[in-house]
């Protein structure tokens, strides 16, 4: 293939054509027009997400892995009063695929100057998925592993899980579902995180009222 500079639109097409046979073989289906591939599972779904970002004559390529656990998301949707759309589309967490591989850790994206380098970036994702990615997604289909990540491994969670106040909400939902005996301690820990990171006002109020009430609820 010729060594040519790539535009963002063409790089996305190149990446899709390169990745599609691989993800299709793994039973992932393309979702909409974006470079998102989804697979339904017994617990919800897992996703492989690619993204191309223009940078002068070059392109940055990003890869993320997403996982949705229906029990967590349905419960979160119910207690927050979210719409059916949110309930069906939300992911329990999204992580940058490059951070799973020690050889790429600290990298958020790959800079590509040519079509060949876009293909090489696709091969990086395939290698990560083969050696780490699918094992990672398989591990976190387990509710107890989600709970452990969000509630007991905050430093790791900060690196792997998208930064948002929703992480604290999901952590408390997981604590309730898994019947954690240290629910009060976790409540205070996540409450302090929200305060420290500026999520005051309505968000903090919602957290306080929601999870104070949830403590006394019995799950069917």
C-alpha positions as CSV (number, residue, x, y, z in Angstrom):
1,X,0.0,0.0,0.0
2,X,1.2,3.5,-0.8
3,X,2.7,5.6,2.0
4,X,0.2,8.5,1.9
5,X,-1.1,11.0,4.4
6,X,-4.6,10.1,5.6
7,X,-7.6,12.2,6.3
8,X,-9.8,11.5,9.3
9,X,-12.8,10.2,7.2
10,X,-10.7,7.8,5.1
11,X,-8.8,6.6,8.2
12,X,-12.0,5.6,9.8
13,X,-13.0,3.6,6.8
14,X,-9.6,1.9,6.6
15,X,-9.8,1.0,10.2
16,X,-13.3,-0.3,9.9
17,X,-12.5,-2.5,6.9
18,X,-9.4,-3.8,8.7
19,X,-11.1,-4.6,12.0
20,X,-14.5,-5.8,10.8
21,X,-13.5,-9.4,9.8
22,X,-11.8,-9.8,13.2
23,X,-14.6,-8.5,15.4
24,X,-17.2,-10.3,13.3
25,X,-15.4,-13.6,13.9
26,X,-15.6,-12.8,17.6
27,X,-19.4,-12.3,17.2
28,X,-19.4,-8.5,17.5
29,X,-21.8,-6.5,15.3
30,X,-21.3,-2.9,14.1
31,X,-23.5,-0.4,15.8
32,X,-24.7,2.6,13.7
33,X,-22.3,4.7,11.7
34,X,-19.6,5.0,14.4
35,X,-16.7,2.6,14.8
36,X,-18.5,0.7,17.6
37,X,-18.9,-3.1,17.7
38,X,-21.2,-4.7,20.2
39,X,-21.8,-8.3,21.4
40,X,-24.8,-9.3,23.5
41,X,-24.0,-11.4,26.5
42,X,-25.9,-13.2,29.3
43,X,-25.3,-10.3,31.6
44,X,-25.7,-7.4,29.2
45,X,-23.2,-6.6,26.5
46,X,-19.6,-5.8,25.8
47,X,-18.3,-3.3,23.2
48,X,-15.2,-2.5,21.2
49,X,-15.0,1.2,20.3
50,X,-12.6,2.9,17.9
51,X,-12.3,6.6,17.2
52,X,-10.2,8.7,14.8
53,X,-9.3,12.3,15.5
54,X,-7.8,14.7,13.0
55,X,-4.5,16.4,13.7
56,X,-3.1,18.5,10.9
57,X,-2.2,15.9,8.1
58,X,-2.1,13.2,10.7
59,X,-4.7,11.2,12.6
60,X,-5.0,10.0,16.2
61,X,-6.6,6.6,16.8
62,X,-8.2,5.7,20.1
63,X,-9.5,2.4,21.3
64,X,-11.9,1.7,24.2
65,X,-13.6,-1.3,25.7
66,X,-17.0,-0.9,27.2
67,X,-19.1,-3.2,29.3
68,X,-22.7,-3.1,30.4
69,X,-24.0,-5.2,33.3
70,X,-27.8,-5.1,33.1
71,X,-28.4,-5.6,36.8
72,X,-26.3,-2.6,37.7
73,X,-27.6,-0.4,35.0
74,X,-31.3,-1.3,35.4
75,X,-31.1,-0.6,39.1
76,X,-29.2,2.7,38.6
77,X,-31.7,3.7,36.0
78,X,-34.6,3.0,38.4
79,X,-33.2,4.9,41.3
80,X,-32.2,7.9,39.3
81,X,-35.4,7.9,37.3
82,X,-33.6,7.8,34.0
83,X,-35.4,7.4,30.6
84,X,-35.7,4.1,28.8
85,X,-33.2,5.4,26.3
86,X,-30.5,5.9,28.9
87,X,-31.4,2.5,30.4
88,X,-30.8,0.8,27.1
89,X,-27.6,2.6,26.1
90,X,-25.6,3.2,29.2
91,X,-22.4,1.3,29.9
92,X,-21.2,0.3,33.4
93,X,-17.7,1.4,32.4
94,X,-15.5,2.3,29.5
95,X,-11.7,1.8,29.6
96,X,-8.9,2.8,27.3
97,X,-7.7,-0.4,25.7
98,X,-4.1,0.8,25.5
99,X,-3.9,1.1,29.3
100,X,-4.5,-2.7,29.6
101,X,-1.2,-3.4,27.9
102,X,2.0,-2.7,29.8
103,X,3.9,-1.8,26.6
104,X,1.3,0.9,25.8
105,X,0.4,2.0,29.3
106,X,0.3,5.8,29.7
107,X,-0.7,6.2,26.0
108,X,-4.2,7.3,25.3
109,X,-4.0,7.3,21.5
110,X,-1.8,6.3,18.6
111,X,-0.6,8.9,16.1
112,X,-0.8,7.8,12.5
113,X,0.8,9.6,9.6
114,X,-0.2,7.1,6.8
115,X,-2.6,4.4,5.8
116,X,-0.1,1.8,6.8
117,X,0.2,3.3,10.3
118,X,-3.6,3.2,10.6
119,X,-3.5,-0.5,9.7
120,X,-0.7,-1.0,12.3
121,X,-2.9,0.7,14.9
122,X,-5.6,-1.8,14.1
123,X,-3.2,-4.6,14.7
124,X,-2.3,-3.1,18.1
125,X,-5.9,-3.4,19.1
126,X,-6.2,-7.0,17.8
127,X,-3.1,-8.0,19.7
128,X,-4.4,-6.4,22.9
129,X,-7.8,-8.1,22.5
130,X,-6.2,-11.5,21.8
131,X,-3.9,-11.3,24.9
132,X,-5.7,-9.2,27.4
133,X,-8.9,-7.5,26.1
134,X,-11.3,-10.4,26.0
135,X,-10.0,-11.7,29.4
136,X,-10.6,-8.3,30.8
137,X,-14.2,-8.1,29.5
138,X,-14.8,-11.7,30.7
139,X,-13.6,-10.9,34.2
140,X,-15.9,-8.0,34.7
141,X,-19.1,-9.8,33.7
142,X,-18.9,-10.9,37.3
143,X,-20.7,-8.5,39.7
144,X,-18.3,-9.2,42.6
145,X,-15.4,-8.2,40.4
146,X,-17.1,-5.0,39.4
147,X,-17.8,-4.3,43.1
148,X,-14.2,-5.1,44.0
149,X,-12.8,-2.8,41.3
150,X,-15.1,0.2,42.1
151,X,-15.0,-0.1,45.9
152,X,-11.7,-1.7,46.9
153,X,-9.3,-0.7,44.1
154,X,-9.9,3.0,43.7
155,X,-6.4,3.7,42.2
156,X,-6.9,1.0,39.6
157,X,-10.4,2.1,39.0
158,X,-9.3,5.7,38.4
159,X,-7.0,4.4,35.6
160,X,-9.4,2.0,34.0
161,X,-12.9,3.4,34.5
162,X,-14.1,6.6,32.9
163,X,-14.0,9.6,35.3
164,X,-17.5,10.6,36.2
165,X,-19.6,11.0,39.3
166,X,-21.6,8.1,37.9
167,X,-18.7,5.9,39.0
168,X,-19.6,6.6,42.6
169,X,-23.2,5.9,42.0
170,X,-22.4,2.6,40.3
171,X,-20.0,1.7,43.1
172,X,-22.8,2.0,45.7
173,X,-25.2,0.1,43.5
174,X,-22.7,-2.7,43.3
175,X,-22.1,-2.6,47.1
176,X,-25.9,-3.0,47.7
177,X,-26.3,-5.8,45.2
178,X,-23.4,-7.7,46.6
179,X,-24.6,-7.0,50.1
180,X,-21.4,-5.3,51.4
181,X,-21.2,-5.2,55.2
182,X,-19.2,-2.0,55.0
183,X,-21.9,-0.1,53.1
184,X,-21.7,2.9,55.4
185,X,-17.9,3.2,55.0
186,X,-18.2,3.1,51.2
187,X,-21.0,5.7,51.3
188,X,-18.7,8.1,53.2
189,X,-15.7,7.3,50.9
190,X,-17.6,8.0,47.7
191,X,-19.3,11.0,49.3
192,X,-15.9,12.5,50.1
193,X,-14.7,11.8,46.5
194,X,-17.7,13.8,45.1
195,X,-17.0,16.7,47.4
196,X,-13.3,16.7,46.7
197,X,-13.9,16.7,42.9
198,X,-16.5,19.5,42.9
199,X,-19.6,17.4,42.4
200,X,-21.6,19.4,45.0
201,X,-25.1,20.8,44.8
202,X,-27.8,18.6,43.0
203,X,-25.4,15.7,42.3
204,X,-24.2,15.4,45.9
205,X,-27.8,15.8,47.2
206,X,-28.9,13.0,44.8
207,X,-26.2,10.7,46.0
208,X,-26.9,11.4,49.7
209,X,-30.7,10.9,49.4
210,X,-30.5,7.9,47.0
211,X,-28.0,5.8,48.9
212,X,-29.2,6.6,52.4
213,X,-32.6,5.4,51.2
214,X,-31.1,2.4,49.4
215,X,-29.4,1.1,52.5
216,X,-32.8,0.2,54.1
217,X,-34.3,-1.3,50.9
218,X,-34.5,-5.1,50.4
219,X,-33.7,-6.3,46.9
220,X,-35.9,-9.0,45.3
